[in-house]
Amino acid sequence: MKFHCKKCNDIKNIYKVKFVSVGSDLVCKDAYCCNEYMEQVITDEYKGMPEVKRPDSDTNHSNRLWNDFKYNNTEK
C-alpha cells in the first residue's frame, strides 16, 4: 500500500500494514511522518477489503457433524 505525507510530500510503500484505531479513525501505525499519520493513496492494485466466498458444499460441515453425532449416539 502507498502512503503520502501531506506536509513533506514523502511517499512510503508498505507491504505489511497494521491498522490501529486513533480516535474515530483507522491509521497505519508504520506510516508516520512529520509527527502525524500519512494518508493512504488508493491505487488500482488496492480494491479494498477482499471478498471471501465459500462454496455451498463447504458451509454445511457443522450440521452434518452434529446430525451424525446425534443419530449415531442415541441410546436404544
C-alpha positions as CSV (number, residue, x, y, z in Angstrom):
1,M,0.0,0.0,0.0
2,K,1.1,3.5,-0.7
3,F,1.0,6.3,1.9
4,H,1.5,10.0,1.3
5,C,2.6,12.7,3.8
6,K,0.7,15.9,3.4
7,K,3.5,18.1,4.9
8,C,6.7,16.9,3.1
9,N,5.1,15.0,0.2
10,D,7.1,11.9,1.1
11,I,5.6,8.6,-0.3
12,K,6.0,5.3,1.6
13,N,5.3,1.8,0.2
14,I,4.5,-0.6,3.0
15,Y,4.0,-4.3,2.3
16,K,2.6,-5.5,5.6
17,V,0.1,-3.0,7.0
18,K,-1.1,-2.9,10.6
19,F,-4.0,-0.7,11.3
20,V,-4.8,0.8,14.7
21,S,-7.6,2.9,16.0
22,V,-6.8,6.5,16.8
23,G,-9.8,8.4,17.9
24,S,-12.5,7.6,15.4
25,D,-10.0,6.8,12.5
26,L,-8.1,3.7,11.5
27,V,-4.5,4.5,10.7
28,C,-1.4,2.5,9.7
29,K,0.9,2.7,12.6
30,D,4.0,2.3,10.4
31,A,3.0,5.2,8.1
32,Y,4.1,8.0,10.4
33,C,5.9,11.1,9.2
34,C,6.2,14.7,10.3
35,N,4.5,14.0,13.6
36,E,1.3,12.8,12.0
37,Y,-0.1,9.7,10.3
38,M,0.2,9.6,6.5
39,E,-2.8,9.4,4.2
40,Q,-3.4,6.2,2.2
41,V,-3.2,6.6,-1.6
42,I,-5.8,4.4,-3.3
43,T,-4.2,2.7,-6.4
44,D,-5.6,0.3,-8.9
45,E,-3.8,-2.5,-7.1
46,Y,-5.8,-1.8,-3.9
47,K,-9.5,-2.6,-4.2
48,G,-10.4,-2.5,-0.5
49,M,-11.4,-5.5,1.6
50,P,-11.3,-8.8,-0.3
51,E,-14.5,-10.8,-0.6
52,V,-14.2,-14.3,0.8
53,K,-16.6,-16.7,-0.9
54,R,-17.0,-20.3,0.3
55,P,-18.7,-22.9,-1.8
56,D,-22.0,-24.2,-0.6
57,S,-20.6,-27.7,-0.1
58,D,-18.1,-26.2,2.4
59,T,-20.7,-24.5,4.6
60,N,-22.7,-27.5,5.9
61,H,-20.0,-29.2,7.9
62,S,-21.4,-28.4,11.3
63,N,-24.9,-29.6,10.5
64,R,-23.6,-32.9,9.1
65,L,-21.2,-33.5,12.0
66,W,-24.0,-32.7,14.6
67,N,-26.5,-35.0,12.8
68,D,-24.0,-37.8,12.6
69,F,-23.3,-37.5,16.3
70,K,-26.9,-37.1,17.3
71,Y,-28.2,-40.1,15.4
72,N,-25.3,-42.4,16.0
73,N,-25.1,-41.8,19.7
74,T,-28.7,-42.3,20.8
75,E,-29.5,-44.8,23.5
76,K,-31.6,-47.7,22.4
